[in-house]
């Protein structure tokens, strides 16, 4: 078994300076903190604000939640404790504010993000990026014109297994990729099923973006997407809870599966890339380990199958650090507007929501 070192997987994605805790410029002077706020507490991932509160890169200046019931509930949670509660207008007019985390209910994400972009603020936008393709296009076009960042909340972009995979692909060690397969499921409780059923795209629309983001990162925009949707759970609702999408490329295929019925589904969340010179399998995605097969020795990796372990992965820590570097002009984004457009189109097609 090989243990991937910090140097290996960080240099692979050119993110060796992304780890939190380093807040000094090359001349030794302290870097100014980036002022950030958050709109919404209703999104399932809204508690990621704790990452920004604990990061030396950021100064969290306030939070917005117009729903009084949600606001009162959030005030009791440690992640929001002692923060100023503001109106959206107050937040966007905070002197020096640079970025906003948009963590509302999905139906409200694009409206709030668009207001932030119009106000000249960078945005971290949680997933999925709304149900309206024209609205999302308009948002990205406005951001691109203003040279503002829209960082999507896909949580596996800086997974150490994914970072090492990108290095293998960059080096050509897997040969020509002909197959990608990926799975992301969980059990959705009955009460949550009713909420998710608001969107016809079901569990693929809810979860699929995280792994579709990775598929598009490896193979690019698919030439065709074929969606298969089932309601397999016997709950008397209309939630599409058992979904498969097949992505077609000239020399490759990819399968994306997502289910809302899978017992302990987190343990089977996986991402596999097969090429003519090797296979790279990551499982589980939230606590990654990798099984790698190679046709010949590559660097420190041997011919045949071997296991690789990684340091502990905590969601969003490196995403936040990456945003800080981009906003300071220290690096370009690893995920451009075209990539995010391609991902969102693929999400909508995979969910049967493309019109």
Phi and psi in degrees as GROMACS dihedral restraints (atoms count N, CA, C in turn):
[ dihedral_restraints ]
;  ai    aj    ak    al  type     phi  dphi    fc
    3     4     5     6     1  -105.9    20    10
    4     5     6     7     1   135.4    20    10
    6     7     8     9     1  -101.5    20    10
    7     8     9    10     1   115.4    20    10
    9    10    11    12     1   -65.1    20    10
   10    11    12    13     1   129.2    20    10
   12    13    14    15     1   -82.5    20    10
   13    14    15    16     1   162.0    20    10
   15    16    17    18     1   -55.3    20    10
   16    17    18    19     1   -42.1    20    10
   18    19    20    21     1   -63.3    20    10
   19    20    21    22     1   -42.4    20    10
   21    22    23    24     1   -61.8    20    10
   22    23    24    25     1   -53.9    20    10
   24    25    26    27     1   -81.3    20    10
   25    26    27    28     1   -19.5    20    10
   27    28    29    30     1   -79.1    20    10
   28    29    30    31     1   -43.9    20    10
   30    31    32    33     1   -65.6    20    10
   31    32    33    34     1   -26.8    20    10
   33    34    35    36     1   -58.9    20    10
   34    35    36    37     1   -37.0    20    10
   36    37    38    39     1  -106.3    20    10
   37    38    39    40     1    12.2    20    10
   39    40    41    42     1    54.2    20    10
   40    41    42    43     1    42.2    20    10
   42    43    44    45     1  -121.9    20    10
   43    44    45    46     1    33.0    20    10
   45    46    47    48     1   -64.1    20    10
   46    47    48    49     1   -18.8    20    10
   48    49    50    51     1  -102.7    20    10
   49    50    51    52     1    14.3    20    10
   51    52    53    54     1   -89.3    20    10
   52    53    54    55     1   -13.8    20    10
   54    55    56    57     1   -66.8    20    10
   55    56    57    58     1   140.8    20    10
   57    58    59    60     1   -67.0    20    10
   58    59    60    61     1   159.7    20    10
   60    61    62    63     1   107.2    20    10
   61    62    63    64     1    -9.6    20    10
   63    64    65    66     1  -110.6    20    10
   64    65    66    67     1   110.3    20    10
   66    67    68    69     1  -131.1    20    10
   67    68    69    70     1    37.2    20    10
   69    70    71    72     1  -128.3    20    10
   70    71    72    73     1   138.5    20    10
   72    73    74    75     1   -71.8    20    10
   73    74    75    76     1   171.5    20    10
   75    76    77    78     1   -61.8    20    10
   76    77    78    79     1   -27.5    20    10
   78    79    80    81     1   -84.9    20    10
   79    80    81    82     1     5.6    20    10
   81    82    83    84     1    91.6    20    10
   82    83    84    85     1   -10.6    20    10
   84    85    86    87     1   -76.4    20    10
   85    86    87    88     1   146.3    20    10
   87    88    89    90     1   -67.3    20    10
   88    89    90    91     1   138.5    20    10
   90    91    92    93     1   -79.9    20    10
   91    92    93    94     1   141.7    20    10
   93    94    95    96     1   -67.5    20    10
   94    95    96    97     1   143.5    20    10
   96    97    98    99     1   -72.5    20    10
   97    98    99   100     1   149.6    20    10
   99   100   101   102     1   -90.1    20    10
  100   101   102   103     1   124.7    20    10
  102   103   104   105     1   -79.4    20    10
  103   104   105   106     1   126.2    20    10
  105   106   107   108     1  -135.9    20    10
  106   107   108   109     1   148.1    20    10
  108   109   110   111     1  -132.6    20    10
  109   110   111   112     1   174.5    20    10
  111   112   113   114     1  -132.2    20    10
  112   113   114   115     1   139.1    20    10
  114   115   116   117     1  -110.1    20    10
  115   116   117   118     1   116.5    20    10
  117   118   119   120     1    98.3    20    10
  118   119   120   121     1   146.7    20    10
  120   121   122   123     1  -128.2    20    10
  121   122   123   124     1     2.9    20    10
  123   124   125   126     1   -83.2    20    10
  124   125   126   127     1   -24.0    20    10
  126   127   128   129     1   -65.3    20    10
  127   128   129   130     1   146.8    20    10
  129   130   131   132     1   -59.9    20    10
  130   131   132   133     1   -23.0    20    10
  132   133   134   135     1  -107.5    20    10
  133   134   135   136     1    16.9    20    10
  135   136   137   138     1   -62.2    20    10
  136   137   138   139     1   -25.4    20    10
  138   139   140   141     1   -71.1    20    10
  139   140   141   142     1    -3.3    20    10
  141   142   143   144     1   -59.9    20    10
  142   143   144   145     1   -12.6    20    10
  144   145   146   147     1   -55.0    20    10
  145   146   147   148     1   -26.5    20    10
  147   148   149   150     1   -60.2    20    10
  148   149   150   151     1   -32.1    20    10
  150   151   152   153     1   -63.0    20    10
  151   152   153   154     1   -42.2    20    10
  153   154   155   156     1   -73.9    20    10
  154   155   156   157     1   -34.1    20    10
  156   157   158   159     1   -67.6    20    10
  157   158   159   160     1   -31.9    20    10
  159   160   161   162     1   -91.9    20    10
  160   161   162   163     1    -7.1    20    10
  162   163   164   165     1   -83.1    20    10
  163   164   165   166     1   137.9    20    10
  165   166   167   168     1   -72.2    20    10
  166   167   168   169     1    -8.5    20    10
  168   169   170   171     1   -80.7    20    10
  169   170   171   172     1   -20.0    20    10
  171   172   173   174     1  -124.8    20    10
  172   173   174   175     1   152.0    20    10
  174   175   176   177     1  -122.0    20    10
  175   176   177   178     1   108.1    20    10
  177   178   179   180     1   -81.0    20    10
  178   179   180   181     1   114.1    20    10
  180   181   182   183     1   -94.7    20    10
  181   182   183   184     1   -15.2    20    10
  183   184   185   186     1   166.6    20    10
  184   185   186   187     1   171.9    20    10
  186   187   188   189     1  -138.6    20    10
  187   188   189   190     1   147.7    20    10
  189   190   191   192     1  -116.9    20    10
  190   191   192   193     1   129.8    20    10
  192   193   194   195     1  -152.6    20    10
  193   194   195   196     1    99.8    20    10
  195   196   197   198     1   -70.3    20    10
  196   197   198   199     1   -21.9    20    10
  198   199   200   201     1   -77.3    20    10
  199   200   201   202     1   114.1    20    10
  201   202   203   204     1   -61.9    20    10
  202   203   204   205     1   -39.4    20    10
  204   205   206   207     1   -64.1    20    10
  205   206   207   208     1   -46.8    20    10
  207   208   209   210     1   -64.1    20    10
  208   209   210   211     1   -39.5    20    10
  210   211   212   213     1   -62.6    20    10
  211   212   213   214     1   -44.7    20    10
  213   214   215   216     1   -64.8    20    10
  214   215   216   217     1   -38.9    20    10
  216   217   218   219     1   -64.4    20    10
  217   218   219   220     1   -42.3    20    10
  219   220   221   222     1   -67.1    20    10
  220   221   222   223     1   -33.5    20    10
  222   223   224   225     1   -59.4    20    10
  223   224   225   226     1   -23.7    20    10
  225   226   227   228     1   -85.6    20    10
  226   227   228   229     1    -8.3    20    10
  228   229   230   231     1   -91.3    20    10
  229   230   231   232     1   137.4    20    10
  231   232   233   234     1   -55.6    20    10
  232   233   234   235     1   -35.5    20    10
  234   235   236   237     1   -62.1    20    10
  235   236   237   238     1   -27.7    20    10
  237   238   239   240     1  -105.3    20    10
  238   239   240   241     1    -2.9    20    10
  240   241   242   243     1   -62.2    20    10
  241   242   243   244     1   136.8    20    10
  243   244   245   246     1    70.2    20    10
  244   245   246   247     1    11.8    20    10
  246   247   248   249     1   -89.3    20    10
  247   248   249   250     1   147.9    20    10
  249   250   251   252     1   -68.2    20    10
  250   251   252   253     1   134.7    20    10
  252   253   254   255     1   -98.7    20    10
  253   254   255   256     1   121.8    20    10
  255   256   257   258     1  -123.6    20    10
  256   257   258   259     1   163.7    20    10
  258   259   260   261     1   -79.3    20    10
  259   260   261   262     1   164.6    20    10
  261   262   263   264     1   -60.9    20    10
  262   263   264   265     1   -41.1    20    10
  264   265   266   267     1   -62.8    20    10
  265   266   267   268     1   -42.0    20    10
  267   268   269   270     1   -62.7    20    10
  268   269   270   271     1   -43.1    20    10
  270   271   272   273     1   -62.0    20    10
  271   272   273   274     1   -49.5    20    10
  273   274   275   276     1   -68.4    20    10
  274   275   276   277     1   -17.3    20    10
  276   277   278   279     1  -100.6    20    10
  277   278   279   280     1     8.8    20    10
  279   280   281   282     1   -66.2    20    10
  280   281   282   283     1   124.6    20    10
  282   283   284   285     1   -56.1    20    10
  283   284   285   286     1   129.8    20    10
  285   286   287   288     1    82.9    20    10
  286   287   288   289     1    -1.3    20    10
  288   289   290   291     1   -60.9    20    10
  289   290   291   292     1   129.4    20    10
  291   292   293   294     1  -111.0    20    10
  292   293   294   295     1   -34.6    20    10
  294   295   296   297     1  -142.6    20    10
  295   296   297   298     1   153.0    20    10
  297   298   299   300     1  -132.0    20    10
  298   299   300   301     1   133.3    20    10
  300   301   302   303     1   -90.0    20    10
  301   302   303   304     1   123.9    20    10
  303   304   305   306     1  -102.9    20    10
  304   305   306   307     1   109.7    20    10
  306   307   308   309     1  -131.4    20    10
  307   308   309   310     1    42.4    20    10
  309   310   311   312     1   -85.9    20    10
  310   311   312   313     1  -177.7    20    10
  312   313   314   315     1   -58.5    20    10
  313   314   315   316     1   150.7    20    10
  315   316   317   318     1   -55.0    20    10
  316   317   318   319     1   -40.3    20    10
  318   319   320   321     1   -63.3    20    10
  319   320   321   322     1   -17.7    20    10
  321   322   323   324     1  -108.2    20    10
  322   323   324   325     1    -1.0    20    10
  324   325   326   327     1   -61.8    20    10
  325   326   327   328     1   -51.5    20    10
  327   328   329   330     1   -67.4    20    10
  328   329   330   331     1   -39.7    20    10
  330   331   332   333     1   -59.2    20    10
  331   332   333   334     1   -46.2    20    10
  333   334   335   336     1   -69.8    20    10
  334   335   336   337     1   -39.8    20    10
  336   337   338   339     1   -64.1    20    10
  337   338   339   340     1   -38.5    20    10
  339   340   341   342     1   -64.3    20    10
  340   341   342   343     1   -39.6    20    10
  342   343   344   345     1   -63.6    20    10
  343   344   345   346     1   -40.3    20    10
  345   346   347   348     1   -63.9    20    10
  346   347   348   349     1   -44.3    20    10
  348   349   350   351     1   -62.4    20    10
  349   350   351   352     1   -42.8    20    10
  351   352   353   354     1   -61.0    20    10
  352   353   354   355     1   -29.5    20    10
  354   355   356   357     1   -84.9    20    10
  355   356   357   358     1     1.5    20    10
  357   358   359   360     1    83.5    20    10
  358   359   360   361     1    25.0    20    10
  360   361   362   363     1  -107.6    20    10
  361   362   363   364     1   143.1    20    10
  363   364   365   366     1   -70.2    20    10
  364   365   366   367     1   155.9    20    10
  366   367   368   369     1  -133.9    20    10
  367   368   369   370     1   136.3    20    10
  369   370   371   372     1  -103.2    20    10
  370   371   372   373     1   115.6    20    10
  372   373   374   375     1  -109.3    20    10
  373   374   375   376     1   120.7    20    10
  375   376   377   378     1   -75.9    20    10
  376   377   378   379     1   168.9    20    10
  378   379   380   381     1   -99.3    20    10
  379   380   381   382     1   164.7    20    10
  381   382   383   384     1   -71.5    20    10
  382   383   384   385     1   158.1    20    10
  384   385   386   387     1   -79.4    20    10
  385   386   387   388     1    53.8    20    10
  387   388   389   390     1    77.0    20    10
  388   389   390   391     1   169.9    20    10
  390   391   392   393     1   -99.2    20    10
  391   392   393   394     1    -8.3    20    10
  393   394   395   396     1  -102.6    20    10
  394   395   396   397     1   112.1    20    10
  396   397   398   399     1   -63.2    20    10
  397   398   399   400     1   -45.9    20    10
  399   400   401   402     1   -60.0    20    10
  400   401   402   403     1   -38.3    20    10
  402   403   404   405     1   -66.0    20    10
  403   404   405   406     1   -43.8    20    10
  405   406   407   408     1   -64.3    20    10
  406   407   408   409     1   -41.7    20    10
  408   409   410   411     1   -59.5    20    10
  409   410   411   412     1   -44.3    20    10
  411   412   413   414     1   -60.9    20    10
  412   413   414   415     1   -40.8    20    10
  414   415   416   417     1   -62.0    20    10
  415   416   417   418     1   -49.1    20    10
  417   418   419   420     1   -66.3    20    10
  418   419   420   421     1   -38.1    20    10
  420   421   422   423     1   -62.4    20    10
  421   422   423   424     1   -41.9    20    10
  423   424   425   426     1   -64.9    20    10
  424   425   426   427     1   -42.0    20    10
  426   427   428   429     1   -64.1    20    10
  427   428   429   430     1   -42.2    20    10
  429   430   431   432     1   -65.0    20    10
  430   431   432   433     1   -40.9    20    10
  432   433   434   435     1   -63.2    20    10
  433   434   435   436     1   -35.4    20    10
  435   436   437   438     1   -92.2    20    10
  436   437   438   439     1    -0.4    20    10
  438   439   440   441     1    57.0    20    10
  439   440   441   442     1    46.9    20    10
  441   442   443   444     1  -108.0    20    10
  442   443   444   445     1   147.2    20    10
  444   445   446   447     1   -84.4    20    10
  445   446   447   448     1   136.4    20    10
  447   448   449   450     1  -121.7    20    10
  448   449   450   451     1    96.0    20    10
  450   451   452   453     1   -89.4    20    10
  451   452   453   454     1   119.5    20    10
  453   454   455   456     1   -79.0    20    10
  454   455   456   457     1   147.5    20    10
  456   457   458   459     1   -86.7    20    10
  457   458   459   460     1    41.0    20    10
  459   460   461   462     1   -78.8    20    10
  460   461   462   463     1   120.3    20    10
  462   463   464   465     1   -88.1    20    10
  463   464   465   466     1     2.2    20    10
  465   466   467   468     1  -110.8    20    10
  466   467   468   469     1     8.8    20    10
  468   469   470   471     1   -60.7    20    10
  469   470   471   472     1   -35.9    20    10
  471   472   473   474     1  -114.7    20    10
  472   473   474   475     1    24.6    20    10
  474   475   476   477     1   -58.2    20    10
  475   476   477   478     1   131.3    20    10
  477   478   479   480     1   -61.0    20    10
  478   479   480   481     1   -30.6    20    10
  480   481   482   483     1   -67.5    20    10
  481   482   483   484     1   -39.6    20    10
  483   484   485   486     1   -67.1    20    10
  484   485   486   487     1   -38.7    20    10
  486   487   488   489     1   -62.3    20    10
  487   488   489   490     1   -43.6    20    10
  489   490   491   492     1   -67.5    20    10
  490   491   492   493     1   -38.2    20    10
  492   493   494   495     1   -56.8    20    10
  493   494   495   496     1   -44.4    20    10
  495   496   497   498     1   -61.1    20    10
  496   497   498   499     1   -35.6    20    10
  498   499   500   501     1   -66.7    20    10
  499   500   501   502     1   -42.6    20    10
  501   502   503   504     1   -59.5    20    10
  502   503   504   505     1   -42.9    20    10
  504   505   506   507     1   -66.5    20    10
  505   506   507   508     1   -41.2    20    10
  507   508   509   510     1   -61.2    20    10
  508   509   510   511     1   -39.7    20    10
  510   511   512   513     1   -78.1    20    10
  511   512   513   514     1   -10.6    20    10
  513   514   515   516     1    77.0    20    10
  514   515   516   517     1    16.1    20    10
  516   517   518   519     1   -71.0    20    10
  517   518   519   520     1   -19.2    20    10
  519   520   521   522     1   -95.7    20    10
  520   521   522   523     1    -0.7    20    10
  522   523   524   525     1    72.5    20    10
  523   524   525   526     1  -148.2    20    10
  525   526   527   528     1   -85.1    20    10
  526   527   528   529     1   121.7    20    10
  528   529   530   531     1   -73.0    20    10
  529   530   531   532     1   127.9    20    10
  531   532   533   534     1  -119.9    20    10
  532   533   534   535     1   -12.7    20    10
  534   535   536   537     1  -150.8    20    10
  535   536   537   538     1   135.9    20    10
  537   538   539   540     1  -130.1    20    10
  538   539   540   541     1   134.0    20    10
  540   541   542   543     1  -134.3    20    10
  541   542   543   544     1   140.7    20    10
  543   544   545   546     1  -151.0    20    10
  544   545   546   547     1   147.4    20    10
  546   547   548   549     1  -137.3    20    10
  547   548   549   550     1   138.1    20    10
  549   550   551   552     1  -148.1    20    10
  550   551   552   553     1   109.6    20    10
  552   553   554   555     1  -139.3    20    10
  553   554   555   556     1   172.5    20    10
  555   556   557   558     1  -167.4    20    10
  556   557   558   559     1   175.8    20    10
  558   559   560   561     1   -96.5    20    10
  559   560   561   562     1   122.0    20    10
  561   562   563   564     1   -97.7    20    10
  562   563   564   565     1   120.5    20    10
  564   565   566   567     1   -62.0    20    10
  565   566   567   568     1   154.9    20    10
  567   568   569   570     1   -52.6    20    10
  568   569   570   571     1   -41.9    20    10
  570   571   572   573     1   -63.8    20    10
  571   572   573   574     1   -38.9    20    10
  573   574   575   576     1   -73.6    20    10
  574   575   576   577     1   -28.8    20    10
  576   577   578   579     1   -59.2    20    10
  577   578   579   580     1   -40.6    20    10
  579   580   581   582     1   -61.7    20    10
  580   581   582   583     1   -39.1    20    10
  582   583   584   585     1   -69.0    20    10
  583   584   585   586     1   -43.2    20    10
  585   586   587   588     1   -67.1    20    10
  586   587   588   589     1   -28.6    20    10
  588   589   590   591     1   -68.3    20    10
  589   590   591   592     1    -5.8    20    10
  591   592   593   594     1   -57.9    20    10
  592   593   594   595     1   -31.6    20    10
  594   595   596   597     1  -107.9    20    10
  595   596   597   598     1   132.4    20    10
  597   598   599   600     1   -64.8    20    10
  598   599   600   601     1   -19.0    20    10
  600   601   602   603     1   -73.8    20    10
  601   602   603   604     1    -8.7    20    10
  603   604   605   606     1    56.9    20    10
  604   605   606   607     1  -143.8    20    10
  606   607   608   609     1   -70.4    20    10
  607   608   609   610     1   -25.6    20    10
  609   610   611   612     1   -67.2    20    10
  610   611   612   613     1   -41.2    20    10
  612   613   614   615     1   -65.5    20    10
  613   614   615   616     1   -37.0    20    10
  615   616   617   618     1   -73.5    20    10
  616   617   618   619     1   -47.7    20    10
  618   619   620   621     1  -109.1    20    10
  619   620   621   622     1   -27.7    20    10
  621   622   623   624     1   -61.0    20    10
  622   623   624   625     1   -29.0    20    10
  624   625   626   627     1   -56.8    20    10
  625   626   627   628     1   -34.7    20    10
  627   628   629   630     1   -58.8    20    10
  628   629   630   631     1   -40.8    20    10
  630   631   632   633     1   -94.4    20    10
  631   632   633   634     1   -26.9    20    10
  633   634   635   636     1   -64.0    20    10
  634   635   636   637     1   -35.6    20    10
  636   637   638   639     1   -55.7    20    10
  637   638   639   640     1   -39.6    20    10
  639   640   641   642     1   -72.9    20    10
  640   641   642   643     1   -40.7    20    10
  642   643   644   645     1   -60.5    20    10
  643   644   645   646     1   -48.1    20    10
  645   646   647   648     1   -64.1    20    10
  646   647   648   649     1   -32.9    20    10
  648   649   650   651     1   -63.2    20    10
  649   650   651   652     1   -32.9    20    10
  651   652   653   654     1   -85.9    20    10
  652   653   654   655     1   -46.8    20    10
  654   655   656   657     1  -109.6    20    10
  655   656   657   658     1   -11.6    20    10
  657   658   659   660     1    85.1    20    10
  658   659   660   661     1  -167.9    20    10
  660   661   662   663     1   -67.4    20    10
  661   662   663   664     1   127.5    20    10
  663   664   665   666     1   -70.0    20    10
  664   665   666   667     1   148.2    20    10
  666   667   668   669     1   -74.2    20    10
  667   668   669   670     1   -30.0    20    10
  669   670   671   672     1  -154.2    20    10
  670   671   672   673     1   144.3    20    10
  672   673   674   675     1  -124.7    20    10
  673   674   675   676     1   126.9    20    10
  675   676   677   678     1  -113.5    20    10
  676   677   678   679     1   119.6    20    10
  678   679   680   681     1  -101.2    20    10
  679   680   681   682     1   138.9    20    10
  681   682   683   684     1  -123.6    20    10
  682   683   684   685     1   122.4    20    10
  684   685   686   687     1  -126.1    20    10
  685   686   687   688     1   132.9    20    10
  687   688   689   690     1  -136.0    20    10
  688   689   690   691     1   148.7    20    10
  690   691   692   693     1  -107.9    20    10
  691   692   693   694     1   100.1    20    10
  693   694   695   696     1   -97.3    20    10
  694   695   696   697     1   -24.6    20    10
  696   697   698   699     1   -74.1    20    10
  697   698   699   700     1   142.8    20    10
  699   700   701   702     1   -97.9    20    10
  700   701   702   703     1    71.1    20    10
  702   703   704   705     1  -116.6    20    10
  703   704   705   706     1    -0.8    20    10
  705   706   707   708     1    73.9    20    10
  706   707   708   709     1    14.8    20    10
  708   709   710   711     1  -113.1    20    10
  709   710   711   712     1  -178.6    20    10
  711   712   713   714     1  -110.4    20    10
  712   713   714   715     1    18.2    20    10
  714   715   716   717     1   -66.3    20    10
  715   716   717   718     1   124.3    20    10
  717   718   719   720     1   -72.3    20    10
  718   719   720   721     1   103.8    20    10
  720   721   722   723     1  -112.5    20    10
  721   722   723   724     1     3.8    20    10
  723   724   725   726     1  -144.2    20    10
  724   725   726   727     1    98.6    20    10
  726   727   728   729     1  -131.1    20    10
  727   728   729   730     1   144.9    20    10
  729   730   731   732     1  -137.3    20    10
  730   731   732   733     1   137.7    20    10
  732   733   734   735     1  -128.2    20    10
  733   734   735   736     1   137.8    20    10
  735   736   737   738     1  -111.6    20    10
  736   737   738   739     1   124.2    20    10
  738   739   740   741     1  -101.6    20    10
  739   740   741   742     1   128.8    20    10
  741   742   743   744     1  -106.6    20    10
  742   743   744   745     1   136.0    20    10
  744   745   746   747     1  -131.3    20    10
  745   746   747   748     1   163.1    20    10
  747   748   749   750     1   -55.8    20    10
  748   749   750   751     1   -38.9    20    10
  750   751   752   753     1  -122.9    20    10
  751   752   753   754     1    13.6    20    10
  753   754   755   756     1  -154.7    20    10
  754   755   756   757     1   162.7    20    10
  756   757   758   759     1  -132.8    20    10
  757   758   759   760     1   155.8    20    10
  759   760   761   762     1  -136.5    20    10
  760   761   762   763     1   142.0    20    10
  762   763   764   765     1  -118.6    20    10
  763   764   765   766     1   135.3    20    10
  765   766   767   768     1  -124.0    20    10
  766   767   768   769     1   120.8    20    10
  768   769   770   771     1  -118.0    20    10
  769   770   771   772     1   142.4    20    10
  771   772   773   774     1  -148.5    20    10
  772   773   774   775     1   133.2    20    10
  774   775   776   777     1  -136.2    20    10
  775   776   777   778     1   147.9    20    10
  777   778   779   780     1  -102.5    20    10
  778   779   780   781     1    16.9    20    10
  780   781   782   783     1  -123.0    20    10
  781   782   783   784     1    -1.0    20    10
  783   784   785   786     1   -82.9    20    10
  784   785   786   787     1   117.2    20    10
  786   787   788   789     1   -63.5    20    10
  787   788   789   790     1   127.5    20    10
  789   790   791   792     1    51.8    20    10
  790   791   792   793     1    42.4    20    10
  792   793   794   795     1   -60.2    20    10
  793   794   795   796     1   -24.7    20    10
  795   796   797   798     1   -59.1    20    10
  796   797   798   799     1   -32.1    20    10
  798   799   800   801     1   -71.7    20    10
  799   800   801   802     1   -20.7    20    10
  801   802   803   804     1  -103.0    20    10
  802   803   804   805     1     1.9    20    10
  804   805   806   807     1   -61.5    20    10
  805   806   807   808     1   125.1    20    10
  807   808   809   810     1  -149.6    20    10
  808   809   810   811     1   160.5    20    10
  810   811   812   813     1  -142.8    20    10
  811   812   813   814     1   122.0    20    10
  813   814   815   816     1  -127.6    20    10
  814   815   816   817     1   131.1    20    10
  816   817   818   819     1  -120.4    20    10
  817   818   819   820     1   124.4    20    10
  819   820   821   822     1  -113.1    20    10
  820   821   822   823     1   126.8    20    10
  822   823   824   825     1  -125.5    20    10
  823   824   825   826     1   173.5    20    10
  825   826   827   828     1   -69.0    20    10
  826   827   828   829     1   -13.9    20    10
  828   829   830   831     1  -118.2    20    10
  829   830   831   832     1     1.4    20    10
  831   832   833   834     1   171.3    20    10
  832   833   834   835     1   168.3    20    10
  834   835   836   837     1  -128.3    20    10
  835   836   837   838     1   140.4    20    10
  837   838   839   840     1  -128.9    20    10
  838   839   840   841     1   114.6    20    10
  840   841   842   843     1  -120.7    20    10
  841   842   843   844     1   121.3    20    10
  843   844   845   846     1  -109.4    20    10
  844   845   846   847     1   125.6    20    10
  846   847   848   849     1  -163.8    20    10
  847   848   849   850     1   134.9    20    10
  849   850   851   852     1   -80.2    20    10
  850   851   852   853     1   159.1    20    10
  852   853   854   855     1   -69.3    20    10
  853   854   855   856     1   -29.0    20    10
  855   856   857   858     1   -84.8    20    10
  856   857   858   859     1   -16.0    20    10
  858   859   860   861     1  -140.2    20    10
  859   860   861   862     1    70.4    20    10
  861   862   863   864     1   -69.7    20    10
  862   863   864   865     1   139.8    20    10
  864   865   866   867     1  -132.5    20    10
  865   866   867   868     1   163.3    20    10
  867   868   869   870     1  -132.8    20    10
  868   869   870   871     1   145.8    20    10
  870   871   872   873     1  -116.3    20    10
  871   872   873   874     1   122.6    20    10
  873   874   875   876     1  -124.5    20    10
  874   875   876   877     1   131.3    20    10
  876   877   878   879     1  -117.2    20    10
  877   878   879   880     1   134.2    20    10
  879   880   881   882     1  -129.0    20    10
  880   881   882   883     1   145.9    20    10
  882   883   884   885     1   -75.3    20    10
  883   884   885   886     1   -19.4    20    10
  885   886   887   888     1  -158.2    20    10
  886   887   888   889     1   162.7    20    10
  888   889   890   891     1   -60.2    20    10
  889   890   891   892     1   140.9    20    10
  891   892   893   894     1  -136.0    20    10
  892   893   894   895     1   113.2    20    10
  894   895   896   897     1    57.6    20    10
  895   896   897   898     1  -127.1    20    10
  897   898   899   900     1   -87.6    20    10
  898   899   900   901     1     3.0    20    10
  900   901   902   903     1   -97.7    20    10
  901   902   903   904     1   138.5    20    10
  903   904   905   906     1   -91.8    20    10
  904   905   906   907     1   169.0    20    10
  906   907   908   909     1   -67.1    20    10
  907   908   909   910     1   144.7    20    10
  909   910   911   912     1    89.1    20    10
  910   911   912   913     1  -167.4    20    10
  912   913   914   915     1   -83.6    20    10
  913   914   915   916     1   143.7    20    10
  915   916   917   918     1  -152.7    20    10
  916   917   918   919     1   155.3    20    10
  918   919   920   921     1  -103.1    20    10
  919   920   921   922     1   143.6    20    10
  921   922   923   924     1  -128.4    20    10
  922   923   924   925     1   132.2    20    10
  924   925   926   927     1  -108.8    20    10
  925   926   927   928     1   160.1    20    10
  927   928   929   930     1  -132.0    20    10
  928   929   930   931     1   159.5    20    10
  930   931   932   933     1   -61.5    20    10
  931   932   933   934     1   162.0    20    10
  933   934   935   936     1   -56.7    20    10
  934   935   936   937     1   136.4    20    10
  936   937   938   939     1  -104.5    20    10
  937   938   939   940     1   123.1    20    10
  939   940   941   942     1  -116.2    20    10
  940   941   942   943     1   121.8    20    10
  942   943   944   945     1   -56.1    20    10
  943   944   945   946     1   141.8    20    10
  945   946   947   948     1    75.4    20    10
  946   947   948   949     1   -11.8    20    10
  948   949   950   951     1   -62.0    20    10
  949   950   951   952     1   -49.2    20    10
  951   952   953   954     1   -75.3    20    10
  952   953   954   955     1   -29.8    20    10
  954   955   956   957     1   -60.2    20    10
  955   956   957   958     1   -44.0    20    10
  957   958   959   960     1   -65.0    20    10
  958   959   960   961     1   -42.1    20    10
  960   961   962   963     1   -66.2    20    10
  961   962   963   964     1   -36.7    20    10
  963   964   965   966     1   -63.7    20    10
  964   965   966   967     1   -44.8    20    10
  966   967   968   969     1   -58.6    20    10
  967   968   969   970     1   -40.8    20    10
  969   970   971   972     1   -60.3    20    10
  970   971   972   973     1   -44.2    20    10
  972   973   974   975     1   -64.7    20    10
  973   974   975   976     1   -40.0    20    10
  975   976   977   978     1   -65.0    20    10
  976   977   978   979     1   -44.9    20    10
  978   979   980   981     1   -66.7    20    10
  979   980   981   982     1   -27.4    20    10
  981   982   983   984     1   -84.4    20    10
  982   983   984   985     1    -1.3    20    10
  984   985   986   987     1    76.8    20    10
  985   986   987   988     1    20.7    20    10
  987   988   989   990     1   -89.1    20    10
  988   989   990   991     1   -15.1    20    10
  990   991   992   993     1  -160.5    20    10
  991   992   993   994     1   162.3    20    10
  993   994   995   996     1   -88.4    20    10
  994   995   996   997     1   160.5    20    10
  996   997   998   999     1   -67.7    20    10
  997   998   999  1000     1   142.4    20    10
  999  1000  1001  1002     1   -79.6    20    10
 1000  1001  1002  1003     1   -10.8    20    10
 1002  1003  1004  1005     1  -131.6    20    10
 1003  1004  1005  1006     1   102.7    20    10
 1005  1006  1007  1008     1   -84.1    20    10
 1006  1007  1008  1009     1   177.9    20    10
 1008  1009  1010  1011     1   -61.1    20    10
 1009  1010  1011  1012     1   -39.5    20    10
 1011  1012  1013  1014     1   -62.4    20    10
 1012  1013  1014  1015     1   -41.6    20    10
 1014  1015  1016  1017     1   -58.4    20    10
 1015  1016  1017  1018     1   -48.4    20    10
 1017  1018  1019  1020     1   -66.8    20    10
 1018  1019  1020  1021     1   -35.0    20    10
 1020  1021  1022  1023     1   -62.1    20    10
 1021  1022  1023  1024     1   -45.1    20    10
 1023  1024  1025  1026     1   -63.5    20    10
 1024  1025  1026  1027     1   -39.0    20    10
 1026  1027  1028  1029     1   -64.1    20    10
 1027  1028  1029  1030     1   -47.8    20    10
 1029  1030  1031  1032     1   -63.9    20    10
 1030  1031  1032  1033     1   -39.5    20    10
 1032  1033  1034  1035     1   -61.4    20    10
 1033  1034  1035  1036     1   -43.2    20    10
 1035  1036  1037  1038     1   -65.4    20    10
 1036  1037  1038  1039     1   -37.6    20    10
 1038  1039  1040  1041     1   -61.0    20    10
 1039  1040  1041  1042     1   -47.4    20    10
 1041  1042  1043  1044     1   -66.1    20    10
 1042  1043  1044  1045     1   -40.1    20    10
 1044  1045  1046  1047     1   -66.7    20    10
 1045  1046  1047  1048     1   -42.2    20    10
 1047  1048  1049  1050     1   -65.4    20    10
 1048  1049  1050  1051     1   -27.8    20    10
 1050  1051  1052  1053     1   -90.8    20    10
 1051  1052  1053  1054     1    -2.7    20    10
 1053  1054  1055  1056     1    71.7    20    10
 1054  1055  1056  1057     1    25.4    20    10
 1056  1057  1058  1059     1  -109.8    20    10
 1057  1058  1059  1060     1     6.2    20    10
 1059  1060  1061  1062     1   -79.6    20    10
 1060  1061  1062  1063     1   128.3    20    10
